[in-house]
Amino acid sequence: MSNIFFKPWIGKNYGTKEAIFSKRILILGDSHHCEKECSNCGVEQNKDRCENFTTEVINDYLDINHKASWKRTFSKFMNSFVANSVLEKSDRNELWDSLAFYNYLQVAAGNDNRQTHLYNYNEELHFIAFNEVLTSLEPDIIICWGNNVWDALPNDFGWGTAVSNDKFSNCHLIYPFKDQTIELLGITHPSTAYKSSYWSNVFFEIGANK
């Protein structure tokens, strides 16, 4: 993954028979925020220091002793997997052990989510890195957080043009990918007015929480 600055979290059971999901699921987040406000974020010489940022975030989320308001974003999202599904008795460690998570922007978007509008999600470097993640992880389903990334993603990942699902035509696309397909689901960003119960039903319909 030579073009990736922030490496993805890959649960230890992702893509294995020990995973609690029947499909390989990649969560596609928006961006990281960093209080250090480096002027050269994303450059190669800082890669060793910053490449595990995503893994550190998920580890902090899973650490019950780590208190932070941002953790509500992840909890609201994870509730959509367990509500009205066979996963109701699964704990968050089991869920994250079976998932992969990756933030699309390969530079930190300021120090809070109010600054994301200042960043260009259409820069080629972000899609090149994302395409490396696809090739490596080969997900069956991608769940995309928010409009910034959804709007930046092309209709062709390099294997053919995506088609929409008639039932959820505004948020569910199916992409040709190698000898398979990838389903892309665009959801409300869980840091905003996210309704876990609504999205749990959508997850169930497309087979994401089975």
N, C-alpha and C positions, 0 to 999 in steps of 0.2 A: 504494500500500500504506500508507494513512494510519494504520491501527491497529497496524502492526507496529513493534515497538521494535528487535528484532534482525533485520535483513533477511537473507533466505536467500542462501547461496552458490548461484550459478547458473553452471555450467560453460559455457565459451564455445561449446561445441558442443551443449549441451542442446537437444533438440527440433529439431535440424537433420539434414540428410543426412550431415554429417560425424561425427555421434555414432557411437560403436562399439556402442551398444545399439540394438536394433530398436524399443524402447519408451521413452517418457519416464519416467524413474525419479526419484522424490523420496525421499530418505532423511529420515525424521522422527526426529530425535534428541529427547532428554529436556530437557536444560537446560544453560545455561552456569554456570560457577562463576567467581567474581571475588574476588580477594584484597583488593580495596579496600573491600568490604562497605559500599557506599553505603546510607544509610538511605532514600534516595528513588529507588532503581533503578526504571527503567521509566517515569519521568515525562518529559513532553515536552521540558522544558528540557535534559535530558541526551541527547536522541536523537542529535544531531549527533556527540557524542563517542563514543557506544556502538553506533550502528546497524550498523557494519561488523565487529562482534565476530566473527560467524560466519565471514565471509570471512577475517579475520585468522587464525582458528584453522585453517582449511583450508590457507591459505598457509604457516603454520608447520609443519603436518603434511607438506606437500610439500617443504619446505626441508630438504635432507639435512644441513645444518649446524646445524639447530635440534634440540637433544637434550632429550627430555622423556619421562617414563615413560608419560604419558597417550597417547602416539602408538601404543602397543601395541593400544589399544582399536580404533583406526581400521584398523590393519594386520590384526588378526584378522578384522574385518568384511570388508575388501577381499579377503582370501583366499577368501571364499565366492564371489566373482564369478569368480575366475580358476581355481579348482580344478575339474577335470573339465569344462572348457568350452572354447569356441572362443577365449576371451579369455586363455588361458594366457600368451601372449607379449606381452600388453599391459602397459605400465608404469602406475604409479599416477597419473601426470599425465594420461595418455590417459583413464583411467577417470573421474577427477574432472572432467575437461573435459566429460564427457558426462552428468554427474549434477547434480542439485540437492540441497542439504542445508539443513535448517531445524530449529532447536530449538523445541519446542512452548512451553515456558514463556517468557513475555515479561518476566520478571524473573530476575536471576541467583539461583540456588538456593544461597546461601551460598558458602563457599570450597572445598567439596569435596563429593563425591557422597554422603557420609553424612548430609547435611542435607536431602536432597530430600523426606523424609517430612514436613517442616515446612511444605510449600507445598501450596496447594490447586489441583490441576490442573483442577478442575471450574469454576473461575471463568470466567465468560462471556467476559471479555476475551481469554483465551488462544484459545478457539475462534473468536471473531470474527476475530482476526488470522490464524489458520490458514486460515479460509475465504477470506480475501483471497488467501493464497498459492495455494490450490487454483484460484481463479478466474483468477489471473494465469498460473500455470505449467501448468495442465491436465495433470497427470501421468496416465500410464496405470497405473502401479504406485506405491504408497507402501509403503516398508519401515520399519516402526515399531520403534524400539529400546526394549524393556522394557515392563513392565506398567503403569507410572504413566500413560503416555500412552495406551496401548491401552485401559485401563479408563476413561479420561476421555472418549474419543471417543464421540460419539453414534452410534446406528444409522441416522441419517439426516443427510446433509450438506446437506439442503435440496432434494433432487431425488427422494427416494424412499427406502424402507427397504432396507437392505443384506440380502443373503442369503449364507449360508455355502457354501463349497466343500466338497462331501462328503468329498473325500480329505483335506483339512486343515481340518476343521470347527472346530477349536479355535484356529486362528491365521490363517485366510484368509477374508476377506469381500469381496464384490463389491457396490459401491455404484452405483446410478444416478447419473449426473452429466451434466447438459446433454443432449446427444444421443449420449452415449457411456457408458462405465462406468469406474470406478476400482477397481482391486484393492488391498486393504489387507492386508499381510502383517505379522503381529506376531511378532517374533523375540526370543530371549533377548538382553538387553542385552550388547553385546560387551565391556563392562568387567567382566563376571562370568564364570561358567563357560560360555563360549560355545564351541561346537564348529563350527569353520569347515567341516569336511568334511560334517557333517550338513546344515547350512543350504545348502551349495552344491548338494546334491541337491534340496532344496526349491526353491531359486532356479531350477534347471534345469526342474523340473516345471511351474512357473508361467510360465516364459519370461523370467525377470528377467536371466539371464546369457547371453542369446543376442544 
